[in-house]
Amino acid sequence: MTHEVSATEWDAFLDQYPDAHLLQTSAWGELKARFGWSVRRVIDGGGGAQVLFRRLPLGLTLAYVPKGPLGEWIPSLLGALTEVCRRMRAFALKVEPDAADGQELAEALTTHGFLPSPHMVQPRRTLTIDLRPSEDASLARMHPKTRYNIRLAARKGVTVRPTTDIGAFGRMMRETGVRDRFSVHSTDYYRTAFDLFHASGACELLEAEAEGQSLAYLMVFARGRRAWYFYGASGSQQRERMPTYLLQWEAMRWAKARGCAEYDMWGVPDADLEALEQEFARRSDGLWGVYRFKRGFGGTLVRSLGAWDRPLMPLIYRAYRRIARRAGD
């Protein structure tokens, strides 16, 4: 029998998983619910999932479980998930497990009707920073130029402080998006995210400034032993002061002080380390533009299992798959 639960009940379930991903928290579900998604939370047979539904034409939806489900969910949760998906007229169930790329889970997904998806929602590869060493050891692990730029920013008068000025952050995000050619959320989206997480200490907005001028912003999130760098913006003025380097370092220090052991840089190109190191200097498309910056902090390259789809309406799913493949070419 399907066990669809409230946000309060879901949070109680999530307490059993202190290292569950931020994207499975009820606060993240509430954020997405305010910006076009429907949210359902399901617990059954020892497993659980927060499912987001994106409305599509003809009354259809796509069901999506970001960085989940949780617990021993295959196959015990599948019946409940399928029932909820059918009620919501989902043509497919997409999951992106919070798990490293590996054969055992991939085989279990295949056995239970999932297919590797051509459409990823979250970046498949990331760089993670181990926060457990001392600050001196962490700095020593970085690339020399990155370490130099952190110290240069401080010498050039850059300071970093928490701020609640979401309006200024949103304006600089738009400036950054235009300059670096990537899409950004609305200021209201960032404000809602900040409000939902900041009150519990799970989010901070940091501002780098010099001589009274804002130079860069970073919004960092944390849950359990992990922290995530989700959103960052930088102005076009005084870039020679290297504010983004000091800003990133202070975000790591914030996460470490909060008890986190790992800092996720959130997204680099899906290529192996050898290819990344050979090509980053000549490429700036997609996530290549940020890899040059992120690599300098000395992280470990991690590849997730990626997105997997369970078709629920085969004909519509095949059309979706063709469109997704063409979009990725």
N, C-alpha and C positions, 0 to 999 in steps of 0.2 A: 504494500500500500504506500502511495506517495506521502511523504512527510514534508510538506512545504511549510517553512517556518518564518517567523517574523525576524526583523533585524536584531531585536534583543535576544531572541533564542539563538540566532546565528552567532552573535558575539559570544554567547556562553559556550557554544560548540567550538568556536575559534580559540577559546582559552586553552583547549587541549593541544593546540598547535602553536606554540609561542614563536616558531620560526616560519609560520605561514607567510606567504607573500603579501605585500601591502595591497595588491590588486584584488585580493580575496576578502578584504575587510568590508564591513557594512558601510563605512564612511566612503570608500571608493565606489561602492554600488550606488550610494546616495548621490555622489557627484555625477555619475553617468546618468542616473535617473533624471536629473535636472537638465540634462542636455541631450535629450532625444532617445534614450534607451529605456526599456522596461527591465525590471530586475525581479528575479525569483531566486529564492534560496531553498535548497533541498537537502535534507539529511535522510539517509536510509542505509541500513545494513552496515553501519560503521563508517561510511564515507559521507562526504558532503561537498556541495558545490554552490557557489554564487554564480548564477547564470544571467548574462546580459542578452537582451533581445533587441535587435535593430529592425525597425519596421521597414518593409520594402513594398513595392507596388503589388497590386492584386491581393492585398491583405496578408501577404506572407511575411515571415521574419527569418532572420539568421540568428541562431542561438550560439553564444560565445562564452566560454569559460576561461577567463584570463588567469594564467598561472595557477591552475587547478585542474581537476578537483583535488580534495584533500582526503587523506586516510587511505584505507584499503578499499578503493572504490570500484575496481574491476573484479568481478562483474556485478557486485552487489548493488551499486548505485544506478546501473544502466537502465533498469526498468523504470525507476522513479524519474530519472532525467528524460527518458523517452516520452513518458506520459505527460510531463510538463511541456516538453517541446511540441508535442502534437496539439495540446490545448492552445498553445500560442501560434500554431500554424507555421512552425519552423521547418524549412525544407532541408536543413542540415544542422548538426551539432558540431561546432568547432571547439576543440580543447587545445590549450597551450600549456601542458604540464610544467610545473616548476621543478624540472628535473633535467639533469645533464643528459646529453646525447648518449644513448646506450641501447644495447640489443634487447635486453629482457623486457623492458616496458614497451618498446616498439613492437615486439612480437605479441605481447598481450593485447595491445591496441589493434593490431592486424587481425588477430584471432576473433575479436569481438566487433568486427565490421568497420573499423576506422581505416582511412587512407591518408598517407602523407599529403598535406594540403599545399597547393601552389600559392596560397595566399596567407602570408604571415601578417599578424597584427603588431606584435611586439618584435623588436630586433632579436635575431636568433643568437648573435654573438655579442659578448660584452667583455669589458675588462673589470676585474674586481681587485680591490686593494685590501690587503691584510692590515687591519688597524691595530693588531695586538702588539707589534714591536713598539719600542720607545719612539718618540718624535725624531730623535737624532738618527735612529736606525731607519726610520721611514724615509727621511730626507736622503740618507746615504743610498737607499735603494733606487731613487729616482735617476733619470737621465741628468747628466750634469747641467745641460742647458735649462731644464725645468727647475732644478734646484736653484740655479743662478737667478732665474726670472722671479721666483718667489721672493728671494732676498732683495733683488733689484727693486721690486714693487714697494717693499717696505722702506728701502733707502730713498725712494723717490716720493715718499710721503703718502702712499696709499694706505688707507685704513679700512677695516672691514667691521661692520656692525649689523646687528639685527634691525629690521625695519618692518613696518606694517603698511608702507606706501605701495599698495598693489597697483594703483593708477600709474605711478611712474614706472613700475616694473612692466606693466602691460604696454605702455608706450614704447619702452626700449625693446621689448620683445618684437613688436611690429617693425621697428627699425632694423633689428637684427635679421628678421625673416626676409625683409626686402633685400637687404645687403647680401645675405648668404643664400638666398633663393630656397627657403623652406617655409612650409605653412605653419601658422601659429594659431593658438586658441584665442578666443575673445578675452578681454580683461575680466569680464564677469566670470568666465570659467576659472581663471587663476584665483580670483577673489574667493570663489566658492570652495575651491580646493584648499586654499589657505585656511579659511574659516572652519572647514570640517576637520582638519587635522591639527591645526596650531593649538587649539585650546587644550588638547591632551598632551602636548609636547612632542607630537609626532611629525612636526613640520616646522621649518624655519625659513624665512626669507632673509638672505644676507645681501648687503649692499657694500660695494667697494667704492670709495670716494677719495678725492684729493682736492684740497683747497676749496671745499664746499661744493664741488661738482660731482654728481653721480657718474661713475664710469662703467659699472657692470653690476649685475644682479645674479643671484643663484637661489633657486628654491630646492631645498633638500628635505627628504622624507625619511622616516625611520620606523621600524617595527622589529621588536626582538633584537637579534644579534646583527641585523642588516640595516644599512642605510642606502638610499638611492638618490642619485643626481638626475632628476627628471627634466628640469627647466633651467635654462641659463640665457642671459642676454648681455650684450656688451654694446657700448656706444661707439661711435666712429671717431670721437675725439680722445686725444691723449693715450692712444693705444701703446705708445712707447713706454708708458709706465707699467705695463704688463699686469693690469689689475686682475685679469681672469685667473692668473696663476696663484696669486695670493688668496683670491676668493675661494678657489677650489681647495687649497690647503686649509683654510679656516673652516670650510664645510666638513672636511675630514676630522678636524679637531673637535668640532661640534658633535659629530657622530661618535667619536671615541669617548668624549666626556659623557655622553648619554648612555654609554655601555655597549655600543655596537662593536663588533669584531670584524665587520666586512663593509666595504664601501663600493657600491656598484656604479660604475661610470655610465651605464645604460646606453649601450648601442655602439657597435663598430661594424665595419663591413663583414659579411659572412664569407670570410676567406681564412685559410690557415695562416699561421704566423709567418712562414717563409714568404708567402705571397704578399701579405700585408707589409712586411718590411721591404720587399723589393719594389712595391708599387706606390706606397703612400706619398713619396716625394713628387710624383708626377701626376697624381690624380686628386681632384677636388669635388667630384660628383658624389651625390648621395652622402653616405656616412664617411666617405673617404676624407672629406674636409675636416671632420672632427677627430679622425684617428691620429693625425699628426700631433694634435694637442694632447689627447688622452693618453697616448702611449708613453709620454714622458713621465707620468706619475708612477711607473713601475708596477703596473698591475699584472694579473694573470689572465690570459685569454681563456674564456669559458664559452662553450657552445651548448645551447639547450637542445632539448628533443624537438623543438619546433611545434608547428601547428598540425593537428590531425583532424580530419573531418569524418563524421559518421552520417552518410546520406540518409535522409528520411523521406524525401520525394525524389527518386532516382532521375527522372527526366529533367526536372528543374535543376538538380544538382549538377548533371552533366553540362548543362548550359552555363551554369555558374563557373564550373571548372575551366571551360574553354575561354570564358571572358577573363578569368583570373590569370590564366597562362599568357594570353595576349598582352594583358596589362604589364606582366613581368618581363616581357621580351624587350 
